[in-house]
Each structure stands twice: as structure tokens, then as C-alpha cells.
Amino acid sequence: MIDITRATFDTDIVQASMHTPVLVDFWHPKSEQCKIIVPLLEKLEADYAGRFILAKVDASQEQEIAQAFGVQSIPTCILMMDGKPVDGFQGAVPEDKLKEFLDKHLPPAAEPEAEEPETTEFAEITPETSERALNKLVEKLKAAPEDETARFDLVKLLMILGRDDDAKIAFAPVIAKTSLVRKFDSLKRWMDASDTINSIAVQAVNTPAKAIFDTLNAKIAENKRDFESRYRKTQLLMAQQRWTEAMDELLEILMRDKAWNEDQARKTYIAILDIIEPAPVKVADGQIPPVDPTVATYRRRLSSVVLS
């Protein structure tokens, strides 16, 4: 799911639809029907595993786009293929009807012929694979220091391996881009979480992580709106790479206060999604890479809470 603005319309809708169908959902934050259909659309985007792209347009903010498509009621969904609208529907359509609509237009699913991914993911880390992956990423950056994807992958792998100091050295050349490149901001939040927890442990005279967890859980049990303690627990979980548990804590904050601490919970949640999302898998020409089920599930949960 991607959010569309006038600036990204041509790239994310028109050009993207030349190779993958794009379902454009015109919605409004206050629409009750939108709150019903958006989670269904996000679920189907995950279930259809890359056969179409879901693009959301806030009609209250992007009126020019809505007018260009002749949108008269919310929600309205329009399917784009080869740069042109081919069909659409209005209202909160039930899931079975949504599937009928999609199946009528989308190409049939095909088994991807996956090749070996270039980067190493969490479950695949061994001393041998990590060393090969590190060497490959270092060589990439030597040849192209501006390669942001290689930089992200290198820092991420070093953090996975617990080499925080090396990660900071690798991250230093792009630290000024943190506010401009979302994935760099995501890495910074992970490193900040590790630094914060290390600082707490030192201040507590090297108290074991379990004792810190117990203290935070006691505070949360006493006051479920103790968001500072929930966020500290999230940081501890991030430092231990317990990603789904960390996102569950952030959802607890978001369900009670969506804008807490200048949107800190939502931004950190998105950072975790960036970190755990697997690298794109190479597939045969014309095939669509699979979607990671954990990432898809937690994206849906975030949308459901934020739009509730």
C-alpha cells in the first residue's frame, strides 16, 4: 500500500501500472465506509502477493487528482492498467465481490522462479553467509559510495550481527541524510534503541535485561497509559531483535494515543517494518516477487489502528 500525492501520481500510478495493475482507492479520513473497506483492500493486496498494487489517495487533500478521475463519492476505487483506468466501483464492497472484481481483470497467479537473494536475511545468518554478504556489500560501496540500498543493507547486517560500533562507522557517511531518507531514519531509530538500553543497563549497574523488563512491565500494569515505559520496553525489544513484540507494544500506544510524543510510536513502527522487510527476491521476467506475510500483517494492523 502506498499513499499518493500529486507529486508521486505519475510515478506511483501511471508508470507503475504499465507493468503492474494499480488499484487506486480514493478515501476520506472521516468516512465510515472507508474504515471498512481499507483493511479488506490491504488484506487482498497481501493475499494476491504482488499481482496488484494498492494506492490510496486522500480525496480531502488531493482534490485535483479526485476531480481528474471524476470521483463523486467516497470510497471510490479505480483500477489502472497500462497507464489507463479500466474499471472501478464505489462504496464498501464485501470481500467476495472485491475478489470477483480483481479476478476479472488481473493476470492469473504464477509460481515465481526465485533465485538466491543478494542480501542475507535474519533466518539465514551463519558465520559463512554473513561474511560473504558483508564482503559483497563492502565491495558494492567501494564501487558506488552513493548506493543507498547497499549502505542500508550493510548497516542492517552489522546490527543483526551485534556489531553496533561497526554499524555506526558504516552509517556515519549518511547520518546527515537521516531526515531525508526514511530507511536511514529507521536504522537510526534501531541504533538509538540499542544505545538507550545500554545506557539504562549501565545506570542500573549492569542489571540483566529480564530485571529491566520486569520493572517496565510492573509500571505498565499499574498504568496502561504509561507510554514512556511502553516505549522503553519497545526499545529493549528492538535491541533484542524481537520485532513483532516491539510492534505489538507500539500498537498498544497507538490505540490509546495516535499522536503520542510527536508521532513517535507510529514512526518507530514504520521503522521496524523497514528493517524486517526482506530484500526483493529476483524472479523470472514477468513474474512478481512474493510479499512477506509478517510485514503484510503488521501493515494491516497499523492501518486499522490509525484509521479507527
N, C-alpha and C positions, 0 to 999 in steps of 0.2 A: 504494500500500500504506500502510495506517495501522495503528498499534498501538492496541489498545483497552484501556481500564481501566473500572472500574465507573463512574467519574465521566463518561466520554465515551460510555458504551454507548448511552444513549438518543439522543444527538445523532448519533453517527457510524454507528450501526447501524439502530436503529428508524426514526428520522426520515429518514435518508439513503435507506433502502430504499423510502420512499414514492415516490421519483422515479427512483432508480437501483438495480438489484439489487445486493445486497451479499453477497459470498461470505465467510463467517466461517471462518477457519482456526484451530482450536484446536491448539496446538503445545506442545512442551516443549523447552527448550534442549539436553537430553541425548539426545533421540530421534534415532536414525539415519534413520528413515523421514522425519522432519520435514526433515532436511538434504537429502533427495532431492526432496521434493515442493514445498518453499517456492520454490526457484528456478524450477520449472516454473510454479507459480501466478503468480509475478511476471512471467515471460515472457508468459504468456497475458493478464495484465492489460494489458500494453503492446500485445500483438498485437490485442486486442479494442478498443483505442482508446476507452476510456471507456464501453463497453457494460456493464461491471460494476465494482464497487469491491472490492478485496481488503482485508479487515480481519483482522488477526492478534490472537489472544488467547493470551497465555502462561498455559496452564492451571495451571501451578505457582504462579503469582502471583495469578491471578484465579479462584480456585476457586468463588466464588459464581456467577459467570457460567457456568462449565463445568457446575456442578450444575443450574442453571436450564435448560440445554439437554439435560440428561441424558447428558452426554459420559461414555463409559465406556472409551474407548481413544483413543490419540494416534497419528497425527493424525486428527482428525475435522473435516470441512468441512460447513457448513450454509449453504444459500442462502436469503437473506432477500429477500422481495419484498412491497411494500405493508405493511411492518411485521410480517410473519409469516414463519416458516420454511416453505418449500415443498418442500424436498428436501435430501438430503445423502448423504455417503459417508464411508467410513473407510479408512485406510491410504494407502500411497504409490501412487496410481493413475497409470498411464502417461499420457503427454501426449495420445494419441489418444482415450483414454477420458474424459479431462478435457474435451476439446473436445466429445465427444458429450454429456456431461452439461450443459455450458454451452449448447450449441446447442439442446438440448431445451427450455430454459427462457427464454433471453434473447431479447428482440426482435431482429429482423434488423437488420443494419448498414444505415445510410443515409448518403448523401453529405451532409455538412454544408454549409449555405449560409453560408459565412464572410463576415462583414463586416470592415471595416477595424478592426484593434485600436486601442484608445485610447492605448496606450503604444508607444514606439519600441524595437524590439529591436536587438541588435548588428548584424545583417547589413543593417539598413535605415537606419543612421545616415548622414545627409548634413547639411551645414550648415543646409539649409532645414527638413528634418524634425526635426532636433534642436531648433532654435529654436522651432518650433511646439509640440513636445512639452513643452519646458521652460516655455513661457508657459502652456500648458494646466494643467500641474501646479502652477505657482505660483499661478494663479488658484484652483485647487481648494483649496489650502492656506489661501489668504486667506479663502475662504468657510467652510472647515472645518479649522482647525488641528489638530484631533484625528484627522484621516483618516490612519491608519497606512499604508494602501496607497499613497496619494498621496505620503506622506513617503518611503516606501521607494523608490518609482519615481523620485522626484526625485533623491534621493541617488545611486541606482544610475546614472541617466543622466549625472549630473555626473561620476561616477567613470569611466564609459565614455569620456566626452569628455576625460578627463585633467585636469579642473578640481577637483583634490583639495581645495584650500583652500575653494572654494565648497561642495563636498560637506560638509566639516566644519562650515561655518556652518549649512547646511541641517539637518545631523544634530544639532547642539547642543541644540535643544529637547527631543529624545527620548533623549539619551545616558543618562539615568538609567533608562530602560526596557530597556537592553541585556540585563540579566539576566532580564527578564520576557518580552520579545518576541523569538522566535527569529530572525526576519528582520532585526531591528535588530542582534542579535548577529552575524549573518552579514555585514552591512555593516561592522561594527566590525572584524571579522577581515580584511576586504579592505583597509580603511584602515590597519590596523596593519601589514599586509604591505607596503604601499607605503611607509609610514614607516620600517620596518625596513630595506628595501632602499635607500632614500635615505640612511639613516644609514650603512649599510655602504659605499656609494659615496663618501660624503664622507670617512669614515675612511680609505678606500683612495685618497684624493686623486683623486676622480672617475674611478676605474677603470671602463672600459667594462663593460657587463653581460656580454659574452662572456667577459671575463677572470674575472669572478666565477663564472660558470657553470663555466669550466674548472677553477678551484680547487676548487669544490664537487664536481664530477664526479670529480676525482682522489682526493679524500678518500673518496667513496663507493666507488670502485673498489677502494681499499685496504681498506675495511671496510664491508661491506654493512649492518652494524648501526649505522653512524654516523647515527643518526636526527636528530641536531641538524643535520647537513649536509643531509640529505634534506629536512628541514623548511624550512631556509633556501632551498634550491632551489625548494621548493613556493611559498614566499612570493615569490620572484623571478618565477616563472611566473605567479602571481596578479597581481602588479603589471603584468605584460605582457599580462594577459588571455588567457593560454594555458591555458584551463581544463581541458581533457581531460588535457593533460600534467601539470598540477598534481595532478589526481585520481589519475593513474597513480602518481605518486611517493608519495602518501598511502597507496595500496593496498599499495605495497612495505613501508611501515612497518607497516601493519595486519596483513599476512600474517606478520610476524615478532613483533609485539608489539601486540596489540589494544588494550591499556590504556595505551600509552606516554604519559608526561607528562600524567597525569590525563585521558586520553581526548582528547588534543589533536588527534590525526590524524583520528579519526572526526568530531569536532565541526567541524573545518575542512572536511572532505569534504562534510558536510551543508550547511555554509555555501555552498560553491561550487554545490551543486545548487540552493539557494535563489536564488542570484544569476543562474544561467544559465537557470532555468526561465522560459519565455516567459509573458507575461501571458495570462490566459484570453482566448480568441477568442470574440467574440459569434457565436452561431449562431441559427438559427431555433428557435422554440418547439418543444420536444420532442426536439430534436437534442442530441447530446453532443459537446463540444469534443474535438478531436484531442489525442493525447498526444505530447509532444516525444520523438523516438526516442533522442536522446543522453541526455536526463535519465533515460528509462526504462532504457536500457542500463546506465548507471552506478549507478543504484539497485540493479539486479540484482547487479552486481558487488560492491557494498558488502555486500549481504545474504549473498551466497555466502561472502565472506571472514569476515564477522562470525559466521556460523553454522557455519563449518567447524571 
